[in-house]
Amino acid sequence: MSAPLQITPQRIAEDVMRLQRKLGAAPRTLRDVGNFDYGATTRQEVWRDGKVVLYRYIGEKAPTARVPLLIAYALVNRPYMVDLQADRSIVKGLLDRGEDVYILDWGYPDRSDRFLTLEDYIERFLGGAVDHLRRSGGLPAINVLGICQGGTFALSYAALHPDKVRNLVTMVTPVDFHTEGNMLSHWTRELDVDLFVDTLGNVPADMMNACYLTLKPWRLLVQKYVGMIDILDDAKAMEDFLRMEKWIFDSPDQAGEAFRQYIRQFYQGNGFVNGGIVIGEQEVHLGMVEMPVLNIFAEQDHLVPPDASRALRGLVGTQDYSELSFRGGHIGIYVSGRAQTQVPSAIHDWLAQRA
């Protein structure tokens, strides 16, 4: 039998007074927060193709790794999540351990990008960045870290060009899109994606964000903002909160044709498992991924359930396959305190063993 609630008039009065103090402190706290930026690490543009830019991160010391590590993030959010702030930066952790880190920034598609395809994103942009790093470093192959949707791009590219990827790391990457707990997949399987894209052209970022928020409506639309009251008198905590909010709602529109192909081949066709993913005129077979693979997934991920990532083990052709499960969610794997030590160390140590 549950214990009775300890609600008394005195406790109610104390809670009301506490709420008044928090609300009263809010104007001063928000004034103290002022303008804030994101990105803890200096970066330098090294290659560009239209709106897509390849940046090199500049750490406090020169890298010791001989092979560069290229990060490919998802299209649906901005890639600065991996370098959000000084104490929440996977990039900083990798640089501190000697890695030479680069990242692709996909930019903000507009109407002129309406007909960009998956071939453009995987072969032209991701492939172009890989080739640039190979040429500039005089290397036959480089290391690639693909995150979320960027991981599906990296897997596709590695399958098509196994000679150009030395080691592949995937993080919170969906592979089996038809696992039981994948709510996003259940939503999209019956979508008339042709009608959707032909009507809208590019897919609006606000529409995409609304879909993601309603996957966990109580947590993401109510509880989070009620909880914000507790930090209204803490400028540092409010700055962290608002920086995360800025990232969540700083989402690019999706190029219509690439979105159509991605929904059809990945979410509806489950192409990594069933076959049928075609990039340009080439079919993707994960059995061609024969380089070492490290697959990192989050145990409480509501966007990419663990089973959706674990499926990679049975599909790749490599005998050098490793997994790391992380206790946390889809976003916590980048920004939690635990992630700052565990994730960069795991990636660096794994790469170092295969240097």
N, C-alpha and C positions, 0 to 999 in steps of 0.2 A: 504494500500500500504506500502511495507516495506521501511525502511529508506535506503538511498544510502550508500554504503560502504565508510568508511572514510579512503581511501588509498591515501597517498600522498608520494612524493619522500622522504620527511623528515622522515615519519614514516617507510618507507621501509629501509632507511639507519639506523635508530635506531634499528630496528629489526635485521638487519644483524650484527650490532656491538654487540648486546646482545647475539646473537647466537655464535659469535666468542669468547666472554668472557666465555660463558658456556663451549664450546668445549675446550678452552684453560685451563680451570680449571679441566677438567676431569682426566688427568693423576695424578694430585696431590690428587684429591678426592679419586680415586681408590686406590692410595698408602696409604692414611690415613685409608680407610676402612679395608684393610688387610684381614686377616682371621676372619671369624665370625662363631658363632655356633648358634644352635637353642635349644629351651627347657630352660625355665626360672627356672624350679623347680627341686630340687633334687628328684631322684626317686630310688627305691630299688627293685631289683628282688625278688619276693616271691614265684614264681611257674613257671615251664617250662614244655613244652611238645614239644620236637624237636625244631623247629625254633620259635615256638610261646611262648612268654614270658609274664607273668603277672607282672606288676610293681605297687608298691605302691608309691604315691607321698608323700613327706615329707614337710609339711608346716612349717612356722615360729613358729606356736603354735600347741599344741596337739589338735586333732579333738574332738569336743563335740558330734558329731552325733554317736549314738550307732550302727547304721546299715551302713555298707560300701556301697559306690556307685561305681559300676563297669561300665567303659566306653568301649563300643564296637564300633570301628570306621569302616570305609569302607575298603575293600581290595585294592581298586585301588589307594589309596594314603597313605602316611605315617601318623600315628596318632598324630605326634607332632604338627599338626595344632592347636590342642586345648591347646597347651602350647608353642606357637611359640617364644615369647619373653616376658620380664617382664611386658610391658604395653599392651600386646596382648595375654592374657592367660585366657581362661575360667577356666582352672584348678586352677590357682592362686586365682581367684575370689571365687571359691567354697571352697578352703582351708581356705581362709580368713574368711569365714562365718561358719567354723567349720565342714565342710563335710570331711569324710574319703574317699579319692578318689583313685581308682585303674584304670589301663588301660591295655587292651590287645594289645600287639604288634604282628601282624601276621607274621612279618619277611619278607624275600625275597624268594619266592618259586623258586626252580630250577628244573631241569629235574627229580630229584627223587620225586618231589611232583606232577608230571603230573596227577596222578590218585586220588588225594585228591578230595573228594566229598563234597557236602553241609552238609552231615551228619557229616563228619570230622570237618568242621568249626563250625557247630552249636551244635552238641552233644558232640563231643570229646574236642574241644578247648574252645568254650564259656561255654559249660556245665561243663567242667573240672575246669575252673576258678571259676565258680559259686560254685561248690561243695567244692573247696579249701577254699573259703572265708566263706562258711557256716560252715565247719568243724573247721577252725581256730578261728572263732568267736563264736562257739557254738550257731549258729542261724539257725532257720528253713528256712529262706528266706532272700535275700538281695535286695537292690535297683539296678536297671540297667538303664543306659543311653545309648541308641542306636542311632548312628549318621549315616545318609544317608544309605548306604547299610548295615552298622552295625545295623541300626534300623530295617531293614527287618529281619536280623538274630535274633535280640532281640525279635521281635514280634513272630517269629516262635518258638523260645525257650520258651517264656512265654506261648504260646498256648499249647505247649506240656508238660510243667512242671509248671503249674500255682501255685503249692504249693511252688516253690523255688524262685519266684520273688515276693517281697513284694510290691514294687511300680515300675512302668515302665515309663520312660521318653523317648520319641522319638523326634529326632531333624532332620529337613529337610529329612524326611524319606518318600520314595515313597510307596504308598499303592495301589492306582488305577494307573496301568501302562498304561492305554489306554485313558487318558484324551487328549483332543484336542490339547492342547498347549505343549505336551511332545514330542519335536522334536527327542530326543534320542530314545524314544520308536518307533516313526515312522520309524526310520532308521533300528532298529533291528528286527522289526516284520517280514520282508521278508528275513532275513539273513538265509542262509543255515548253521546253526551252526554246524551240523555234519561235513560237508565238511571243514568248517573253523577250527575246533579243530583237526580233523583227519589230516589235512595238517600241521598245525602249532605246535601241541602239546600244550605247554603253550602259552598264548597270550602275545606277546611282549608289554612291557610297552610303548615304543615309539609309537606303533600303537594306543594304547588306548589314549595316550596324544594327538596325531594328531586328533583323532575323537572329543575329547572334545574341542580342540582349534577351530576347524572348525564350531562348533555350533555358535560361535560369531567371525567370522574371522576378521572383521574390528577392533573390540574392543580388541581382544586378540593377534592378529598378527601384527597390525599396530599402532593403536592409543596408546596403552600402551607404546610402545617403542619410539614413537615420543614424548609423554609426558615426558619420562625419561630425555629428554634434559633439562627440567626446573629444575631438581635437581642435575645436574652434578657438581654443586659447593657446594653441601650440603652433607657432609659425612654421617651424621646420616640418612638422607632420603634415600641415596643410599644404605646404609647398610640394611635398612628395605626392600627396593625394591629387592635387591639381595637375601635376606633371603627368601622372598616370591617366587622368581624365583627358588631358590634351592628346595623348597618344591614342586612346581608344577612339576618339572622334575625329582624329586627323587621318582619315582613310581616303585613299584614292578611289575614283570610279574604276570600274572594270571594263577593259576593252571587250566589246560585245562578242566578236567572233571567237576570241580565245576563251571567253566564259562559256560560250555555247559548246565548244569542243571539250572543255574540261568537264562540264556537267555530264555530257553524253558519255565520254569515254571512261571517266574515272568514277563519278558518283552513280551513274545509271548503269553503265556497262561493267563496272568493277574490273577494268581492263588489266590491271596488274595480275589479278588472280585468273580471270577467264580468257585473257588475251584480247587483242583487238585495239590496243592503243597504237595509233599511227601518227607519227610526227613527220610532216611532209609526206614522203612516200615510203618511209621506213617504219616497220613494225617494231615495237619495243618488246624485248624478251628479257625478263630479269635474270634468266639463266646466264646471260652474257655479262652480268656483273661479277667479275672474277677477281677483282682487287679486294684487299681487306676492307671489311665493313664493320663499323661500330654503330649500333642502333640504340639511341637513348629515347626513353619515353617516360611520361609522367603517370603515376599510379592513379591519381584522381582527376585525370583529364576528361572534361566533358565534351570537348570538341574532337579530340582524337583519342578514343578509348584505347587502353593498353592493348587489347586484342587486335585492334586495327593495325598497330605497329608491329606486334610480335609476329604477325603473319610473314614478315620479311624473311625470317629464318628459313622457311621452307621453300622460298622462291628464288633466292639468289644462287649463283653458281659457285661462289667462293667457298673454300673450306676454312677461311680465316674470318669467322663471323663472331662478333661479341655483342652482348646486350648489357645495358645499364638501365635499371628501373629507378626512377627518382620519386621520392615521396613528396607529392605536391600536385599542383594543377598545371594547366596549359600555360598560364602566365607566370606562375610561381617558379617554373623551371628557369626563368631568366632573372627574376628580381628578388627572390627570397634570400635571406641571409645564408641558408644552407646551400643554396645553389651557387653562391659566389665562390665557395671553396670546392664543392664537390664536382661541379660540371667542368670548369676549366681544367682542374687537375686531371679528371678522367680523360678528357680529350687529349691534353698534352702528353700524359703518360702513355696513352695508347699509341699516339703518333710517334713518340720517341722510341718505343719498342720496335717500330717498323721503319725507322729512319735509314 
